[in-house]
Amino acid sequence: MSQSNTPNIQVLSTEVSQLRQELQLRDQLVQQLSQELFRLVKGNTSFMPQQPEIERDLTQLHALQEQLQAVEQQVAFYQEQITTRDSEIYQLRQSVQELTDRTRMLEQVVQELPQIYRRKFEERITPVREKVAMLQRENRQLQAELQSVSYRLALKTRNASHSGIDLPNFSRPVSEQTNISTAQNA
């Protein structure tokens, strides 16, 4: 509801209140006049109001009734506007509550996002880490094999340059080695 409507409703409510007070005052005056008239007529039987006064009183009574109807219509109109405004206020309050709840939910989601991203990242990086570890092991194995092949190739190349024949190396038993060393010493 806009702020300009609130003072307008207050002014209208004040005006309705004043009109009701005037109406009550007029009702009291009519009541008093009717009582006074009844007392005069009852006490004085010879007193009969003249026809023009009755017509004038009836005309005033009709005018007052019309004013009363106009005031009642205004009151009904203002009541309808107040009811409409109240329902708008209720709807706006509900909207504000819903939006507040939604904002809180979104704030909570935003606060949880870093944790969710970390967890998802960990879930995705774990297989990558395992594959990297496996590749590193495989790389070490391949390097070891390459080193072994390079060493054998170097030996083969060295042996080939010294002698034309590549002879296999047989390991000697320990007892033969002892005999050979004693023979060489002798």
TIVO-2410 file (N, C-alpha, C; in nm, 3 decimals):
# residues 186
REC num residu      c1      c2      c3 atome chaine
REC   1      M   0.085  -0.115   0.000     N      A
REC   1      M   0.000   0.000   0.000    CA      A
REC   1      M   0.090   0.122   0.000     C      A
REC   2      S   0.055   0.223  -0.077     N      A
REC   2      S   0.140   0.341  -0.083    CA      A
REC   2      S   0.112   0.432   0.035     C      A
REC   3      Q   0.205   0.516   0.064     N      A
REC   3      Q   0.191   0.604   0.179    CA      A
REC   3      Q   0.086   0.712   0.155     C      A
REC   4      S   0.061   0.749   0.030     N      A
REC   4      S  -0.038   0.852   0.000    CA      A
REC   4      S  -0.178   0.800   0.027     C      A
REC   5      N  -0.203   0.671   0.018     N      A
REC   5      N  -0.334   0.614   0.044    CA      A
REC   5      N  -0.365   0.611   0.193     C      A
REC   6      T  -0.265   0.592   0.277     N      A
REC   6      T  -0.285   0.583   0.420    CA      A
REC   6      T  -0.341   0.714   0.477     C      A
REC   7      P  -0.282   0.831   0.448     N      A
REC   7      P  -0.342   0.956   0.498    CA      A
REC   7      P  -0.481   0.976   0.440     C      A
REC   8      N  -0.504   0.939   0.316     N      A
REC   8      N  -0.634   0.955   0.252    CA      A
REC   8      N  -0.738   0.874   0.327     C      A
REC   9      I  -0.706   0.753   0.363     N      A
REC   9      I  -0.799   0.667   0.438    CA      A
REC   9      I  -0.822   0.726   0.576     C      A
REC  10      Q  -0.719   0.780   0.637     N      A
REC  10      Q  -0.734   0.841   0.769    CA      A
REC  10      Q  -0.826   0.963   0.761     C      A
REC  11      V  -0.809   1.045   0.657     N      A
REC  11      V  -0.893   1.164   0.640    CA      A
REC  11      V  -1.038   1.119   0.620     C      A
REC  12      L  -1.056   1.017   0.538     N      A
REC  12      L  -1.190   0.966   0.512    CA      A
REC  12      L  -1.251   0.907   0.639     C      A
REC  13      S  -1.173   0.837   0.717     N      A
REC  13      S  -1.223   0.781   0.842    CA      A
REC  13      S  -1.264   0.892   0.938     C      A
REC  14      T  -1.186   0.998   0.944     N      A
REC  14      T  -1.218   1.112   1.029    CA      A
REC  14      T  -1.348   1.178   0.983     C      A
REC  15      E  -1.361   1.192   0.852     N      A
REC  15      E  -1.481   1.254   0.795    CA      A
REC  15      E  -1.605   1.169   0.825     C      A
REC  16      V  -1.592   1.038   0.812     N      A
REC  16      V  -1.703   0.947   0.842    CA      A
REC  16      V  -1.740   0.958   0.989     C      A
REC  17      S  -1.640   0.966   1.074     N      A
REC  17      S  -1.666   0.979   1.218    CA      A
REC  17      S  -1.740   1.109   1.248     C      A
REC  18      Q  -1.699   1.218   1.185     N      A
REC  18      Q  -1.767   1.347   1.205    CA      A
REC  18      Q  -1.912   1.341   1.155     C      A
REC  19      L  -1.932   1.279   1.040     N      A
REC  19      L  -2.067   1.267   0.986    CA      A
REC  19      L  -2.155   1.183   1.078     C      A
REC  20      R  -2.099   1.080   1.136     N      A
REC  20      R  -2.177   0.998   1.230    CA      A
REC  20      R  -2.216   1.079   1.353     C      A
REC  21      Q  -2.122   1.161   1.401     N      A
REC  21      Q  -2.153   1.245   1.517    CA      A
REC  21      Q  -2.264   1.345   1.484     C      A
REC  22      E  -2.257   1.406   1.366     N      A
REC  22      E  -2.362   1.499   1.324    CA      A
REC  22      E  -2.496   1.427   1.314     C      A
REC  23      L  -2.492   1.307   1.261     N      A
REC  23      L  -2.614   1.229   1.245    CA      A
REC  23      L  -2.674   1.196   1.382     C      A
REC  24      Q  -2.589   1.159   1.477     N      A
REC  24      Q  -2.638   1.131   1.612    CA      A
REC  24      Q  -2.699   1.257   1.675     C      A
REC  25      L  -2.632   1.370   1.653     N      A
REC  25      L  -2.683   1.496   1.708    CA      A
REC  25      L  -2.819   1.528   1.648     C      A
REC  26      R  -2.832   1.507   1.517     N      A
REC  26      R  -2.961   1.534   1.451    CA      A
REC  26      R  -3.068   1.437   1.500     C      A
REC  27      D  -3.028   1.311   1.517     N      A
REC  27      D  -3.125   1.214   1.569    CA      A
REC  27      D  -3.172   1.255   1.709     C      A
REC  28      Q  -3.080   1.303   1.791     N      A
REC  28      Q  -3.119   1.348   1.925    CA      A
REC  28      Q  -3.214   1.466   1.919     C      A
REC  29      L  -3.181   1.561   1.829     N      A
REC  29      L  -3.268   1.678   1.814    CA      A
REC  29      L  -3.407   1.638   1.766     C      A
REC  30      V  -3.412   1.547   1.669     N      A
REC  30      V  -3.542   1.501   1.620    CA      A
REC  30      V  -3.617   1.431   1.732     C      A
REC  31      Q  -3.547   1.352   1.812     N      A
REC  31      Q  -3.609   1.283   1.925    CA      A
REC  31      Q  -3.665   1.384   2.024     C      A
REC  32      Q  -3.581   1.484   2.057     N      A
REC  32      Q  -3.625   1.586   2.152    CA      A
REC  32      Q  -3.743   1.664   2.098     C      A
REC  33      L  -3.736   1.699   1.971     N      A
REC  33      L  -3.846   1.774   1.910    CA      A
REC  33      L  -3.974   1.691   1.908     C      A
REC  34      S  -3.961   1.565   1.877     N      A
REC  34      S  -4.081   1.482   1.873    CA      A
REC  34      S  -4.140   1.465   2.013     C      A
REC  35      Q  -4.052   1.453   2.114     N      A
REC  35      Q  -4.103   1.443   2.251    CA      A
REC  35      Q  -4.172   1.573   2.294     C      A
REC  36      E  -4.108   1.685   2.260     N      A
REC  36      E  -4.166   1.815   2.295    CA      A
REC  36      E  -4.299   1.835   2.224     C      A
REC  37      L  -4.303   1.798   2.098     N      A
REC  37      L  -4.426   1.810   2.020    CA      A
REC  37      L  -4.535   1.721   2.077     C      A
REC  38      F  -4.498   1.599   2.115     N      A
REC  38      F  -4.595   1.508   2.174    CA      A
REC  38      F  -4.648   1.565   2.306     C      A
REC  39      R  -4.558   1.624   2.386     N      A
REC  39      R  -4.599   1.682   2.514    CA      A
REC  39      R  -4.693   1.799   2.493     C      A
REC  40      L  -4.662   1.882   2.396     N      A
REC  40      L  -4.748   1.997   2.368    CA      A
REC  40      L  -4.885   1.953   2.315     C      A
REC  41      V  -4.882   1.857   2.226     N      A
REC  41      V  -5.008   1.811   2.167    CA      A
REC  41      V  -5.091   1.740   2.273     C      A
REC  42      K  -5.028   1.661   2.358     N      A
REC  42      K  -5.099   1.587   2.460    CA      A
REC  42      K  -5.156   1.680   2.566     C      A
REC  43      G  -5.076   1.779   2.604     N      A
REC  43      G  -5.122   1.873   2.707    CA      A
REC  43      G  -5.224   1.973   2.654     C      A
REC  44      N  -5.218   2.004   2.530     N      A
REC  44      N  -5.307   2.105   2.473    CA      A
REC  44      N  -5.382   2.042   2.357     C      A
REC  45      T  -5.502   2.000   2.384     N      A
REC  45      T  -5.580   1.934   2.280    CA      A
REC  45      T  -5.627   2.032   2.175     C      A
REC  46      S  -5.635   2.159   2.212     N      A
REC  46      S  -5.681   2.258   2.115    CA      A
REC  46      S  -5.571   2.293   2.016     C      A
REC  47      F  -5.447   2.256   2.057     N      A
REC  47      F  -5.335   2.287   1.967    CA      A
REC  47      F  -5.328   2.181   1.858     C      A
REC  48      M  -5.341   2.221   1.741     N      A
REC  48      M  -5.325   2.135   1.625    CA      A
REC  48      M  -5.227   2.204   1.532     C      A
REC  49      P  -5.124   2.135   1.496     N      A
REC  49      P  -5.028   2.201   1.409    CA      A
REC  49      P  -5.092   2.233   1.276     C      A
REC  50      Q  -5.049   2.341   1.224     N      A
REC  50      Q  -5.101   2.384   1.095    CA      A
REC  50      Q  -5.039   2.299   0.985     C      A
REC  51      Q  -5.110   2.291   0.878     N      A
REC  51      Q  -5.070   2.206   0.766    CA      A
REC  51      Q  -4.934   2.246   0.709     C      A
REC  52      P  -4.904   2.373   0.689     N      A
REC  52      P  -4.773   2.406   0.632    CA      A
REC  52      P  -4.657   2.364   0.721     C      A
REC  53      E  -4.674   2.370   0.852     N      A
REC  53      E  -4.566   2.330   0.942    CA      A
REC  53      E  -4.540   2.180   0.931     C      A
REC  54      I  -4.649   2.101   0.919     N      A
REC  54      I  -4.633   1.957   0.905    CA      A
REC  54      I  -4.560   1.925   0.776     C      A
REC  55      E  -4.599   1.993   0.669     N      A
REC  55      E  -4.533   1.969   0.540    CA      A
REC  55      E  -4.385   2.008   0.546     C      A
REC  56      R  -4.362   2.122   0.614     N      A
REC  56      R  -4.222   2.164   0.628    CA      A
REC  56      R  -4.142   2.063   0.710     C      A
REC  57      D  -4.202   2.013   0.820     N      A
REC  57      D  -4.135   1.913   0.902    CA      A
REC  57      D  -4.112   1.784   0.822     C      A
REC  58      L  -4.211   1.743   0.744     N      A
REC  58      L  -4.196   1.624   0.661    CA      A
REC  58      L  -4.086   1.643   0.556     C      A
REC  59      T  -4.082   1.762   0.500     N      A
REC  59      T  -3.979   1.792   0.400    CA      A
REC  59      T  -3.841   1.784   0.464     C      A
REC  60      Q  -3.829   1.841   0.585     N      A
REC  60      Q  -3.702   1.834   0.656    CA      A
REC  60      Q  -3.668   1.689   0.691     C      A
REC  61      L  -3.771   1.614   0.732     N      A
REC  61      L  -3.749   1.474   0.766    CA      A
REC  61      L  -3.700   1.397   0.644     C      A
REC  62      H  -3.764   1.420   0.528     N      A
REC  62      H  -3.719   1.354   0.405    CA      A
REC  62      H  -3.576   1.396   0.368     C      A
REC  63      A  -3.546   1.526   0.385     N      A
REC  63      A  -3.410   1.573   0.355    CA      A
REC  63      A  -3.309   1.506   0.447     C      A
REC  64      L  -3.347   1.494   0.576     N      A
REC  64      L  -3.257   1.427   0.670    CA      A
REC  64      L  -3.240   1.279   0.635     C      A
REC  65      Q  -3.348   1.215   0.594     N      A
REC  65      Q  -3.339   1.075   0.554    CA      A
REC  65      Q  -3.250   1.059   0.431     C      A
REC  66      E  -3.262   1.151   0.337     N      A
REC  66      E  -3.176   1.146   0.217    CA      A
REC  66      E  -3.029   1.166   0.255     C      A
REC  67      Q  -3.007   1.264   0.347     N      A
REC  67      Q  -2.870   1.284   0.393    CA      A
REC  67      Q  -2.818   1.160   0.463     C      A
REC  68      L  -2.905   1.099   0.543     N      A
REC  68      L  -2.866   0.977   0.613    CA      A
REC  68      L  -2.830   0.867   0.514     C      A
REC  69      Q  -2.910   0.852   0.408     N      A
REC  69      Q  -2.880   0.751   0.307    CA      A
REC  69      Q  -2.748   0.781   0.236     C      A
REC  70      A  -2.725   0.910   0.206     N      A
REC  70      A  -2.600   0.948   0.141    CA      A
REC  70      A  -2.480   0.916   0.231     C      A
REC  71      V  -2.495   0.947   0.360     N      A
REC  71      V  -2.386   0.918   0.454    CA      A
REC  71      V  -2.365   0.768   0.465     C      A
REC  72      E  -2.474   0.691   0.471     N      A
REC  72      E  -2.462   0.545   0.479    CA      A
REC  72      E  -2.394   0.490   0.354     C      A
REC  73      Q  -2.427   0.547   0.238     N      A
REC  73      Q  -2.362   0.503   0.114    CA      A
REC  73      Q  -2.213   0.535   0.118     C      A
REC  74      Q  -2.181   0.655   0.169     N      A
REC  74      Q  -2.039   0.690   0.181    CA      A
REC  74      Q  -1.968   0.595   0.277     C      A
REC  75      V  -2.032   0.567   0.389     N      A
REC  75      V  -1.973   0.476   0.487    CA      A
REC  75      V  -1.952   0.339   0.424     C      A
REC  76      A  -2.052   0.290   0.350     N      A
REC  76      A  -2.040   0.159   0.285    CA      A
REC  76      A  -1.926   0.162   0.183     C      A
REC  77      F  -1.915   0.271   0.107     N      A
REC  77      F  -1.808   0.284   0.008    CA      A
REC  77      F  -1.672   0.282   0.076     C      A
REC  78      Y  -1.660   0.360   0.185     N      A
REC  78      Y  -1.532   0.364   0.255    CA      A
REC  78      Y  -1.501   0.230   0.322     C      A
REC  79      Q  -1.604   0.164   0.373     N      A
REC  79      Q  -1.583   0.032   0.431    CA      A
REC  79      Q  -1.533  -0.065   0.324     C      A
REC  80      E  -1.591  -0.058   0.205     N      A
REC  80      E  -1.548  -0.145   0.095    CA      A
REC  80      E  -1.403  -0.116   0.058     C      A
REC  81      Q  -1.368   0.014   0.053     N      A
REC  81      Q  -1.228   0.048   0.024    CA      A
REC  81      Q  -1.134  -0.002   0.133     C      A
REC  82      I  -1.176   0.011   0.256     N      A
REC  82      I  -1.093  -0.036   0.368    CA      A
REC  82      I  -1.076  -0.187   0.359     C      A
REC  83      T  -1.185  -0.259   0.329     N      A
REC  83      T  -1.177  -0.404   0.315    CA      A
REC  83      T  -1.083  -0.442   0.201     C      A
REC  84      T  -1.095  -0.371   0.089     N      A
REC  84      T  -1.006  -0.397  -0.026    CA      A
REC  84      T  -0.861  -0.373   0.013     C      A
REC  85      R  -0.835  -0.263   0.081     N      A
REC  85      R  -0.699  -0.230   0.122    CA      A
REC  85      R  -0.645  -0.334   0.221     C      A
REC  86      D  -0.734  -0.376   0.312     N      A
REC  86      D  -0.691  -0.479   0.409    CA      A
REC  86      D  -0.653  -0.608   0.338     C      A
REC  87      S  -0.732  -0.647   0.237     N      A
REC  87      S  -0.697  -0.770   0.165    CA      A
REC  87      S  -0.566  -0.752   0.088     C      A
REC  88      E  -0.545  -0.632   0.031     N      A
REC  88      E  -0.418  -0.605  -0.038    CA      A
REC  88      E  -0.302  -0.612   0.060     C      A
REC  89      I  -0.322  -0.556   0.178     N      A
REC  89      I  -0.217  -0.559   0.281    CA      A
REC  89      I  -0.186  -0.703   0.318     C      A
REC  90      Y  -0.291  -0.784   0.336     N      A
REC  90      Y  -0.271  -0.924   0.372    CA      A
REC  90      Y  -0.193  -0.998   0.263     C      A
REC  91      Q  -0.232  -0.974   0.138     N      A
REC  91      Q  -0.162  -1.039   0.026    CA      A
REC  91      Q  -0.016  -0.994   0.019     C      A
REC  92      L   0.007  -0.865   0.040     N      A
REC  92      L   0.144  -0.814   0.037    CA      A
REC  92      L   0.227  -0.873   0.150     C      A
REC  93      R   0.167  -0.887   0.267     N      A
REC  93      R   0.240  -0.947   0.378    CA      A
REC  93      R   0.274  -1.092   0.349     C      A
REC  94      Q   0.179  -1.163   0.288     N      A
REC  94      Q   0.208  -1.302   0.250    CA      A
REC  94      Q   0.321  -1.307   0.148     C      A
REC  95      S   0.317  -1.216   0.049     N      A
REC  95      S   0.424  -1.212  -0.052    CA      A
REC  95      S   0.558  -1.183   0.014     C      A
REC  96      V   0.560  -1.088   0.105     N      A
REC  96      V   0.684  -1.053   0.175    CA      A
REC  96      V   0.735  -1.174   0.253     C      A
REC  97      Q   0.644  -1.246   0.320     N      A
REC  97      Q   0.686  -1.364   0.397    CA      A
REC  97      Q   0.742  -1.471   0.305     C      A
REC  98      E   0.674  -1.495   0.193     N      A
REC  98      E   0.722  -1.596   0.098    CA      A
REC  98      E   0.859  -1.556   0.043     C      A
REC  99      L   0.874  -1.429   0.007     N      A
REC  99      L   1.002  -1.383  -0.047    CA      A
REC  99      L   1.112  -1.388   0.058     C      A
REC 100      T   1.077  -1.359   0.182     N      A
REC 100      T   1.175  -1.367   0.290    CA      A
REC 100      T   1.221  -1.512   0.309     C      A
REC 101      D   1.125  -1.604   0.308     N      A
REC 101      D   1.160  -1.746   0.321    CA      A
REC 101      D   1.247  -1.791   0.205     C      A
REC 102      R   1.212  -1.748   0.085     N      A
REC 102      R   1.290  -1.787  -0.034    CA      A
REC 102      R   1.431  -1.728  -0.026     C      A
REC 103      T   1.441  -1.604   0.018     N      A
REC 103      T   1.571  -1.540   0.032    CA      A
REC 103      T   1.658  -1.616   0.132     C      A
REC 104      R   1.599  -1.657   0.245     N      A
REC 104      R   1.675  -1.733   0.344    CA      A
REC 104      R   1.724  -1.864   0.285     C      A
REC 105      M   1.635  -1.931   0.210     N      A
REC 105      M   1.672  -2.058   0.149    CA      A
REC 105      M   1.788  -2.037   0.051     C      A
REC 106      L   1.778  -1.932  -0.032     N      A
REC 106      L   1.884  -1.905  -0.129    CA      A
REC 106      L   2.014  -1.868  -0.060     C      A
REC 107      E   2.006  -1.793   0.049     N      A
REC 107      E   2.128  -1.759   0.124    CA      A
REC 107      E   2.194  -1.886   0.178     C      A
REC 108      Q   2.112  -1.978   0.228     N      A
REC 108      Q   2.166  -2.103   0.280    CA      A
REC 108      Q   2.232  -2.183   0.167     C      A
REC 109      V   2.168  -2.187   0.051     N      A
REC 109      V   2.225  -2.259  -0.063    CA      A
REC 109      V   2.358  -2.196  -0.103     C      A
REC 110      V   2.360  -2.062  -0.106     N      A
REC 110      V   2.484  -1.992  -0.144    CA      A
REC 110      V   2.595  -2.021  -0.043     C      A
REC 111      Q   2.560  -2.030   0.085     N      A
REC 111      Q   2.661  -2.061   0.186    CA      A
REC 111      Q   2.712  -2.204   0.173     C      A
REC 112      E   2.625  -2.294   0.128     N      A
REC 112      E   2.664  -2.435   0.115    CA      A
REC 112      E   2.736  -2.463  -0.016     C      A
REC 113      L   2.728  -2.374  -0.114     N      A
REC 113      L   2.787  -2.399  -0.245    CA      A
REC 113      L   2.936  -2.431  -0.241     C      A
REC 114      P   3.019  -2.356  -0.167     N      A
REC 114      P   3.162  -2.392  -0.166    CA      A
REC 114      P   3.187  -2.535  -0.118     C      A
REC 115      Q   3.113  -2.578  -0.017     N      A
REC 115      Q   3.131  -2.715   0.033    CA      A
REC 115      Q   3.086  -2.816  -0.073     C      A
REC 116      I   2.976  -2.786  -0.140     N      A
REC 116      I   2.926  -2.876  -0.244    CA      A
REC 116      I   3.027  -2.885  -0.357     C      A
REC 117      Y   3.080  -2.768  -0.399     N      A
REC 117      Y   3.180  -2.769  -0.506    CA      A
REC 117      Y   3.306  -2.845  -0.466     C      A
REC 118      R   3.351  -2.829  -0.340     N      A
REC 118      R   3.469  -2.903  -0.294    CA      A
REC 118      R   3.443  -3.053  -0.299     C      A
REC 119      R   3.326  -3.092  -0.250     N      A
REC 119      R   3.293  -3.235  -0.249    CA      A
REC 119      R   3.286  -3.290  -0.391     C      A
REC 120      K   3.220  -3.218  -0.481     N      A
REC 120      K   3.210  -3.262  -0.620    CA      A
REC 120      K   3.349  -3.266  -0.684     C      A
REC 121      F   3.432  -3.165  -0.654     N      A
REC 121      F   3.566  -3.162  -0.709    CA      A
REC 121      F   3.646  -3.283  -0.660     C      A
REC 122      E   3.633  -3.312  -0.529     N      A
REC 122      E   3.703  -3.429  -0.473    CA      A
REC 122      E   3.655  -3.557  -0.541     C      A
REC 123      E   3.524  -3.567  -0.563     N      A
REC 123      E   3.471  -3.686  -0.629    CA      A
REC 123      E   3.527  -3.701  -0.770     C      A
REC 124      R   3.543  -3.590  -0.839     N      A
REC 124      R   3.593  -3.595  -0.977    CA      A
REC 124      R   3.744  -3.611  -0.983     C      A
REC 125      I   3.815  -3.554  -0.884     N      A
REC 125      I   3.962  -3.556  -0.889    CA      A
REC 125      I   4.017  -3.690  -0.843     C      A
REC 126      T   3.943  -3.765  -0.759     N      A
REC 126      T   3.991  -3.893  -0.708    CA      A
REC 126      T   4.027  -3.989  -0.821     C      A
REC 127      P   3.941  -4.012  -0.921     N      A
REC 127      P   3.981  -4.102  -1.030    CA      A
REC 127      P   4.102  -4.047  -1.107     C      A
REC 128      V   4.109  -3.916  -1.121     N      A
REC 128      V   4.222  -3.856  -1.193    CA      A
REC 128      V   4.351  -3.881  -1.115     C      A
REC 129      R   4.347  -3.864  -0.984     N      A
REC 129      R   4.466  -3.889  -0.901    CA      A
REC 129      R   4.509  -4.035  -0.912     C      A
REC 130      E   4.410  -4.123  -0.906     N      A
REC 130      E   4.443  -4.266  -0.917    CA      A
REC 130      E   4.506  -4.295  -1.053     C      A
REC 131      K   4.453  -4.236  -1.158     N      A
REC 131      K   4.509  -4.259  -1.292    CA      A
REC 131      K   4.650  -4.201  -1.301     C      A
REC 132      V   4.672  -4.082  -1.241     N      A
REC 132      V   4.806  -4.021  -1.242    CA      A
REC 132      V   4.903  -4.111  -1.167     C      A
REC 133      A   4.861  -4.164  -1.050     N      A
REC 133      A   4.948  -4.253  -0.973    CA      A
REC 133      A   4.981  -4.378  -1.054     C      A
REC 134      M   4.879  -4.434  -1.122     N      A
REC 134      M   4.903  -4.552  -1.203    CA      A
REC 134      M   4.999  -4.520  -1.317     C      A
REC 135      L   4.981  -4.405  -1.382     N      A
REC 135      L   5.070  -4.365  -1.491    CA      A
REC 135      L   5.212  -4.342  -1.440     C      A
REC 136      Q   5.225  -4.285  -1.319     N      A
REC 136      Q   5.359  -4.264  -1.263    CA      A
REC 136      Q   5.427  -4.398  -1.235     C      A
REC 137      R   5.351  -4.496  -1.180     N      A
REC 137      R   5.409  -4.629  -1.158    CA      A
REC 137      R   5.451  -4.691  -1.290     C      A
REC 138      E   5.362  -4.680  -1.389     N      A
REC 138      E   5.392  -4.736  -1.521    CA      A
REC 138      E   5.514  -4.666  -1.581     C      A
REC 139      N   5.523  -4.535  -1.560     N      A
REC 139      N   5.637  -4.458  -1.611    CA      A
REC 139      N   5.767  -4.504  -1.544     C      A
REC 140      R   5.761  -4.525  -1.411     N      A
REC 140      R   5.881  -4.574  -1.341    CA      A
REC 140      R   5.923  -4.712  -1.393     C      A
REC 141      Q   5.823  -4.798  -1.415     N      A
REC 141      Q   5.854  -4.931  -1.467    CA      A
REC 141      Q   5.919  -4.920  -1.605     C      A
REC 142      L   5.857  -4.835  -1.689     N      A
REC 142      L   5.912  -4.819  -1.824    CA      A
REC 142      L   6.051  -4.758  -1.821     C      A
REC 143      Q   6.074  -4.664  -1.730     N      A
REC 143      Q   6.207  -4.605  -1.720    CA      A
REC 143      Q   6.308  -4.709  -1.672     C      A
REC 144      A   6.264  -4.793  -1.576     N      A
REC 144      A   6.354  -4.898  -1.527    CA      A
REC 144      A   6.387  -4.994  -1.640     C      A
REC 145      E   6.285  -5.034  -1.717     N      A
REC 145      E   6.309  -5.123  -1.830    CA      A
REC 145      E   6.399  -5.057  -1.933     C      A
REC 146      L   6.373  -4.928  -1.960     N      A
REC 146      L   6.455  -4.854  -2.056    CA      A
REC 146      L   6.599  -4.848  -2.008     C      A
REC 147      Q   6.616  -4.824  -1.879     N      A
REC 147      Q   6.751  -4.818  -1.823    CA      A
REC 147      Q   6.819  -4.955  -1.836     C      A
REC 148      S   6.742  -5.059  -1.808     N      A
REC 148      S   6.796  -5.194  -1.819    CA      A
REC 148      S   6.835  -5.225  -1.963     C      A
REC 149      V   6.747  -5.190  -2.056     N      A
REC 149      V   6.776  -5.216  -2.198    CA      A
REC 149      V   6.894  -5.132  -2.242     C      A
REC 150      S   6.900  -5.005  -2.196     N      A
REC 150      S   7.013  -4.920  -2.233    CA      A
REC 150      S   7.143  -4.979  -2.179     C      A
REC 151      Y   7.139  -5.029  -2.055     N      A
REC 151      Y   7.258  -5.087  -1.996    CA      A
REC 151      Y   7.302  -5.211  -2.073     C      A
REC 152      R   7.206  -5.297  -2.104     N      A
REC 152      R   7.240  -5.418  -2.180    CA      A
REC 152      R   7.293  -5.382  -2.319     C      A
REC 153      L   7.229  -5.281  -2.380     N      A
REC 153      L   7.275  -5.238  -2.512    CA      A
REC 153      L   7.416  -5.182  -2.504     C      A
REC 154      A   7.444  -5.106  -2.398     N      A
REC 154      A   7.578  -5.051  -2.380    CA      A
REC 154      A   7.679  -5.163  -2.359     C      A
REC 155      L   7.643  -5.263  -2.277     N      A
REC 155      L   7.732  -5.377  -2.257    CA      A
REC 155      L   7.753  -5.452  -2.388     C      A
REC 156      K   7.645  -5.470  -2.459     N      A
REC 156      K   7.656  -5.543  -2.584    CA      A
REC 156      K   7.744  -5.467  -2.682     C      A
REC 157      T   7.726  -5.337  -2.687     N      A
REC 157      T   7.807  -5.255  -2.776    CA      A
REC 157      T   7.953  -5.258  -2.734     C      A
REC 158      R   7.980  -5.254  -2.606     N      A
REC 158      R   8.116  -5.258  -2.555    CA      A
REC 158      R   8.179  -5.395  -2.580     C      A
REC 159      N   8.107  -5.498  -2.554     N      A
REC 159      N   8.159  -5.633  -2.577    CA      A
REC 159      N   8.179  -5.656  -2.727     C      A
REC 160      A   8.092  -5.603  -2.807     N      A
REC 160      A   8.103  -5.622  -2.951    CA      A
REC 160      A   8.226  -5.550  -3.003     C      A
REC 161      S   8.262  -5.438  -2.945     N      A
REC 161      S   8.379  -5.366  -2.992    CA      A
REC 161      S   8.507  -5.435  -2.944     C      A
REC 162      H   8.507  -5.506  -2.831     N      A
REC 162      H   8.624  -5.576  -2.781    CA      A
REC 162      H   8.641  -5.711  -2.848     C      A
REC 163      S   8.541  -5.782  -2.859     N      A
REC 163      S   8.552  -5.913  -2.923    CA      A
REC 163      S   8.438  -5.927  -3.020     C      A
REC 164      G   8.457  -5.995  -3.118     N      A
REC 164      G   8.357  -6.010  -3.222    CA      A
REC 164      G   8.245  -6.102  -3.182     C      A
REC 165      I   8.262  -6.180  -3.079     N      A
REC 165      I   8.161  -6.279  -3.042    CA      A
REC 165      I   8.102  -6.240  -2.908     C      A
REC 166      D   7.975  -6.256  -2.902     N      A
REC 166      D   7.905  -6.228  -2.777    CA      A
REC 166      D   7.889  -6.360  -2.704     C      A
REC 167      L   7.970  -6.379  -2.603     N      A
REC 167      L   7.969  -6.504  -2.529    CA      A
REC 167      L   7.879  -6.489  -2.408     C      A
REC 168      P   7.809  -6.593  -2.378     N      A
REC 168      P   7.724  -6.585  -2.258    CA      A
REC 168      P   7.810  -6.592  -2.133     C      A
REC 169      N   7.768  -6.531  -2.030     N      A
REC 169      N   7.836  -6.536  -1.901    CA      A
REC 169      N   7.774  -6.646  -1.817     C      A
REC 170      F   7.855  -6.747  -1.785     N      A
REC 170      F   7.808  -6.853  -1.698    CA      A
REC 170      F   7.860  -6.825  -1.559     C      A
REC 171      S   7.777  -6.844  -1.468     N      A
REC 171      S   7.825  -6.821  -1.332    CA      A
REC 171      S   7.898  -6.945  -1.285     C      A
REC 172      R   8.004  -6.926  -1.219     N      A
REC 172      R   8.085  -7.037  -1.170    CA      A
REC 172      R   8.043  -7.070  -1.028     C      A
REC 173      P   8.051  -7.200  -0.999     N      A
REC 173      P   8.022  -7.236  -0.860    CA      A
REC 173      P   8.133  -7.184  -0.770     C      A
REC 174      V   8.105  -7.166  -0.646     N      A
REC 174      V   8.199  -7.110  -0.549    CA      A
REC 174      V   8.321  -7.200  -0.532     C      A
REC 175      S   8.305  -7.329  -0.537     N      A
REC 175      S   8.419  -7.419  -0.519    CA      A
REC 175      S   8.517  -7.406  -0.635     C      A
REC 176      E   8.469  -7.383  -0.757     N      A
REC 176      E   8.560  -7.366  -0.871    CA      A
REC 176      E   8.638  -7.238  -0.857     C      A
REC 177      Q   8.567  -7.135  -0.811     N      A
REC 177      Q   8.636  -7.007  -0.798    CA      A
REC 177      Q   8.748  -7.018  -0.695     C      A
REC 178      T   8.728  -7.095  -0.592     N      A
REC 178      T   8.832  -7.113  -0.491    CA      A
REC 178      T   8.949  -7.189  -0.550     C      A
REC 179      N   8.921  -7.291  -0.631     N      A
REC 179      N   9.029  -7.369  -0.694    CA      A
REC 179      N   9.106  -7.283  -0.791     C      A
REC 180      I   9.036  -7.203  -0.865     N      A
REC 180      I   9.105  -7.119  -0.964    CA      A
REC 180      I   9.193  -7.019  -0.891     C      A
REC 181      S   9.146  -6.961  -0.786     N      A
REC 181      S   9.228  -6.863  -0.715    CA      A
REC 181      S   9.347  -6.929  -0.648     C      A
REC 182      T   9.336  -7.054  -0.597     N      A
REC 182      T   9.451  -7.122  -0.539    CA      A
REC 182      T   9.550  -7.160  -0.648     C      A
REC 183      A   9.500  -7.195  -0.764     N      A
REC 183      A   9.588  -7.231  -0.874    CA      A
REC 183      A   9.665  -7.110  -0.920     C      A
REC 184      Q   9.599  -6.998  -0.922     N      A
REC 184      Q   9.665  -6.876  -0.967    CA      A
REC 184      Q   9.767  -6.830  -0.863     C      A
REC 185      N   9.743  -6.859  -0.739     N      A
REC 185      N   9.835  -6.820  -0.633    CA      A
REC 185      N   9.961  -6.909  -0.634     C      A
REC 186      A   9.948  -7.029  -0.679     N      A
REC 186      A  10.058  -7.121  -0.674    CA      A
REC 186      A  10.151  -7.099  -0.784     C      A
***
